[in-house]
């Protein structure tokens, strides 16, 4: 049976204790502040992906709002 992967709490406790800053597979963990996460960076970066998701949700919300408003307006004028 394969060993269970480390839970988030175990990974955080290892990082806090300073024992190991790498995940299985050699992935290094680097802590960044909120100003770095929210930076407007171009290219295939984590910051660009965060902004892509935010703008996609904004566009989806606006599109659904316009659709619902249009249907409400159409039903009021038809009555």
Protein Blocks (a to p, Z undefined) as FASTA:
>chain_A
ZZddddfklmmmmmmnomaccdehhiacddddfklmmpccedjdfklmmmmmmmmmmmmm
mmmmmmmmmmmmmmmmmZZ
